[in-house]
Amino acid sequence: QVQLVEYGGGLVQAGGSLRLSCAASGSVFRINVMGWFRQAPGKQRELVAVITSGSSTNYADSVKGRFTISRDNAKNTVYLQMNSLKPEDTAVYYCNLNIPGSISYWGQGTQVTVSS
């Protein structure tokens, strides 16, 4: 079993920055994909960014150039640096750990609110 705990959400003005972090504990298989998804009110959950254990990354078009995902494999932790935040980035952000072909885990979510 794997537990994911997220930190770093909050309220920020448009143009500001926030950094999210997510620590995984438990039986973390070394080959995995960690990432961030978000869900705004009335919308489906969507991918924000993912990073493999080999540090390959993929971003949603809406956040490219503004958000940076990184990870520390020794700490089983993934980070999301969010810059130039916009009101449309407001959502609950969820951490995800996916073991390819096996199972996917989710964190409890952290609220990010960007005021205009």
N, C-alpha and C positions, 0 to 999 in steps of 0.2 A: 504494500500500500504506500502511496505517496501523498504527502500533504504539501500544499502550496499556500504561502502566506505573502500577501501583497502589502506594500508600504508606499506612501508618497502622494496619494491623491490630495485634492483640495480645491480651493477657489483661487483663481488667478485672473488678472485682467488680460484682455486681448493683447497679443504681442509679447506676453510674458512666457516664462519657462517653468516646467515642472519635471521632476525625475521620479519615475516609478521604479520600484524594485520588487522582485519576487524570489523568495527563497524556497527551494524544494528540499524536503526532508523525507526520510524513509527509504524505501527500496528503489533508489534512482538508478536505472540502467544507464550506463555511460554513453550509449548511443541513443540520442533522442533529439527531438526538436522542441525548443521552447519558444514561446511567443506571447503576443498580446493581441487580444480581440477587444472590441468595444460594442456596446449596445446603447443607443440613444432611445429615449421614450418613443414608443410607437414604431420602432424600426427593428429590423433583424440584426442579430449579432454579426459583426463583420471583422475580417482580418485587418489588423493594423500592421504588424510586422512579426516575422519569425526568424529564428536563427538556429542553425544546426549545431551539433556538438563540434563540428569542424569549422564553425564560424561563417558558413555561407548564410547570406541574408536575403530576405524578400520583403518588400514594402508595398502597402497599398499606394496607388497613385496619388491619393489625396494627402499623403503625409511625406512623400519623397522630398528630400531636401530640407525638411523641418524636423523630422524625428530620426533618432539613431538608436538602434537596438544593439546591445552587447551582452556578453555573458562571462562569468567567471566559473569555469568548470570545476575548479577546486572547491568552490563554495556552493556549487549547484544553484547559482543565482543568475537571474537575467535582469537586465536593466532596460529602461526605455527613457531616453532623454528627449523631452518634447520642447522644442523651441518655436517661437513665432506662433504661439497658440491662437486659434480662432474660435469664435463662439460655436461654430459647427463641430468643433472637437469635443464639445460637452457630451459626456456619456459615462456609463459605468465601464471601467476597463477591467478586463479579466485576464489573468495569467493562465497560460496553458502549457502543459508538458505532454508531448505526444511521443509514444514509443512506436515507431513505424511498424505497421502490420499487427499491432498488439492492442494497446489501450491508450486512452487519453484522459488526463486529469485536468481539473479546473480549480482555480482559486475562488475565493468568495466574492471578489470584485471590489474595486475601489472607485469612488466617485471623483470625476474630474469635471469641474465647472469653470467655463471661461466666460467672463462677463465682457460685454461690449462697451 
